[in-house]
Amino acid sequence: MVSTSTDVKLMAHLLRRAGFGATKEQLDQYISTGYEGVVDSLIDNEDSSRINNALVRRYFPDQSVTHDTSGAGSYWLYRLVSTDSPLREKIALFWHNVFATGYTKVTNGKPMSDQLRMFRSNGFGKLDKLLLKLSRDPAMIIWLDNVDNHNGAINENYGRELLELFSMGVGNYSEDDIKECSRAFTGWSIANSDYIKQLAVRNSIMPYGKLAWRYEYKEDDHDDGEKTFLGHKGNFDGEEIINIICEQPATARFISRHLYHFFVADEPPVPSWPYKEPQDLEAISILERAYFDSGYDIGEMIRVLFNSEFFKSETCHYKKIKSPAELMGNVLRTTEEFVTPNIRISERNSQITFMGQQLLNPPSVEGWHQGLEWIETGSLTERVNFASQHLGDLSKPGVKKIVQNVMSDEGESISAEVCVDKCLDQLGAIQTSQFIYDTLVEFAQANGIPSINLLKDPENAANKISELMSVVASVPEFQQS
Amino acid sequence: MDGRGFMFPVDTAIGKNGRMHTVSRAYAPATAQLRITMYDIDSEYFGIYGGYGESLGQFKWPIGMASDQSGNIYLSDELNNRINVFSHEGDPIKYWGQSGSKEGELNGPSGIAFDSGGNLFVADHMNNRIQKFTKDGNFILSFGNKDQDTLNMPWGVFVSGDGFVYVADWGNDRIVKYDSSGEFVRSFGSRGSGNGQFRNPSGVAVDEDGYIYVTDWGNERLEILDKNGNFIQSLRGQATISKWADEYFDGNYEEAEPRSRSNLEPSPVQFGGDPHEESAHIEKLFWGPTSVKLDDDGRVYVTESNRHRVQIYERAG
């Protein structure tokens, strides 16, 4: 097994967590920028210029309009596999999981896409601003029934989840706080709410497609009376409630734990957090400090996280299981199938569902629990088959390029060990256990790779190497991050 | 999928006796809704034909339509790289076309139009050119992909009565005029949203007085220019409720009632000047205007994919 430099291993680790992995070719470019420079560029880069929205709209009118979720989901997947701002899509995935909003109730792709666009724009910003945008987000207003939250007849759904799942966590507020919080958000609604609700319930596209949704503050329906919330008293509206929420140590801990869970190592599912301490209290404390020192700035928390020793430590490399979105993003970026938008993206968007993650349709307001819950008999088979099939397909431009790189400079033949080393290196400096490495070498040997004359029979060699790539796609270290 | 209505329609052909044929492109998971609908100006419904696939009478990514002198309907399919031919009644007759980039081959055939001699011009968009065929698919001529006048993913095409070929040069934000032999004559417009400018134009048509009608797709509008390319008028759309929609509301009071209390024309100011957003929120506006067609009775037909409808205007006298 060839030794890979610490710089390369660390950069590969960063790109797996902050993006969707990187091939050797991409890693070489990142290395020249330096670790901290790459962290800064990932956080500070504007939205990707590589996304060809006009061509998407020309080919797939359903992907940008008020239709069902399949188009909106396909469009997001296209962004995941095409963007040159991968962390911006990653942060959208992060918030989509924390502020889980689902198509089953929203039944309109555009508000879902608009919410993701809001996450891309505000996901690295201040938490108070983000929560304010979230509270005015039309998809969220329908999803958690704030459209039915009226002066004198509150609906607690949004107020409850804002505290329980979006900011502080169970055990840090009372039932009265939920009621007072809900009162503050009365009148935060959407335009044409009665008509929109009917269309959403009936999932109707008649007669001219669904309407787009927009936030509307209904002053007449807002409860402007005095409220007592977390020990504070005043005629609070939603914005002031959010300011109080963001001041709470519980909020700092909750957001820190979510960031750790998503970017560093799997924590237990969110519902058990009130009863289980974080696995790395020191790391959480560092993130909490960053939260308050930066004035609740998520981007600064992430910058601290990626530059911390607890993130860089090799003890957490390959310790997270890639989500289906991360796995698919990794594979399709490697195969370079979607450099321009094409019709197969909708097939991939269906396929990701079979792996257990239908984009824009989380299983509940708790989002996906992540970690080991990604793996079950059916989803594991789907993950392995998908990755193996695509990375073993020489007709994909990215696979062809990698196989050529493996064969280049090798003369007439290549040993099984060198072939495995180069495949792992090309796919993103993957480090495997000795057992997995020996198994791959054994496969390369048994598949006859060392006995092929690369110069006389390059086609056969390429086929055999692509078969090896297909096996690499199934090993734990490829399925993990 | 049977019945009236469209699902992401992209083009309309005006056939024999004014019968209209509108093709619904639908979308990938809902390919059962891909079809051509026959109807007339009075919303009389005559049925549907076509469907998803590769066999005779089927298509996958339908995009451009034209009617020949005998009333047969031609339909381009930019995924199967072929031209489908149907009778006036929707019976499949044949298809032709070969994938590739050599002369006579197709890579993403989009807009199509007949000249007065019965030859078919095809916007071969991924090959960045226009090709001319006999109506049976025999190659005649190719142009538009040479030197400084190279087209960039052309979409709509139109041939005027005097034989000039007009192309909606989608990627270059302009309309290009060629003579009948494919020689560049001139171009109109530049990228922008001002008068006479375009943002990814999708369709073009020219009336007998020389007025040029352009579906300015990225700006969600119809622009009208004079024969020299000077700006005359811009329309953002003013759709009313169709007969089919009226009948739908008659049977669906649960939707009709709250709709009657809704504001379907909010001020566009709040949408940041983005025409795509304006059209998403204001139902009467064009949203995704993909083609413009003219009939012999002075009407202008704009097919708009995102609102699943066709808006019809009378030409000014």
Interface residues (C-beta under 8 A of the other chain):
Chain A: A54 L55 R57 R58 Y59 F60 P61 D62 S64 V65 T66 H67 S70 G71 S74 K110 A191 N192 D194 Y195 K197 Q198 L199 R202 S204 I205 M206 P207 Y208 G209 L211 A212 R214 I343 S346 E347 S350
Chain B: G5 F8 V10 R25 Y27 A28 P29 A30 W61 L79 M153 W155 W170 N200 S202 W217 G218 A239 I241 S242 W244 A245 Y248 F249 N252 E254 E255 P258 R259 R261 S262 N263 L264 P266 Q270 H276 E277 A280 H281 E283 W287 G288 S305 N306 R307 H308 R309
